[in-house]
């Protein structure tokens, strides 16, 4: 059995970490950017950094919030699948995978909305998340930092 299966799951706040997956996929879909390049996930508030050529407009920020909440309100199942790197590469971006990651990967799916190789903890259904709110955001040197919470 590969090493990744024996590693403990990374300890994150489950609802916020699951919400990060949804936010990442929303950013990918709306801006055709990559997933966050840096994230700090906590129970009370979290932040993610995205590489963008320009800051999102207020209308786009409203759309991000609307879309994330639409996914949450869809009550999607959140579950893991074990698969080979080759299989995972067909459905998920593996560019952030550490070089020593095993051949068998744990992929977290948020319904059919998102798939991501991940060792973190997650809720079982998006209905457990609450409402997503963007607290603040700033843009500097092609990096958009968004701070958010669940209420």
Beta strands, then each sheet from edge to edge (+ up, - down):
strand 1: 38-40
strand 2: 46-51
strand 3: 78-84
strand 4: 104-110
strand 5: 114-117
strand 6: 132-140
strand 7: 143-150
sheet 1: 1+ 2- 7+ 6-
sheet 2: 3+ 4- 5+
end
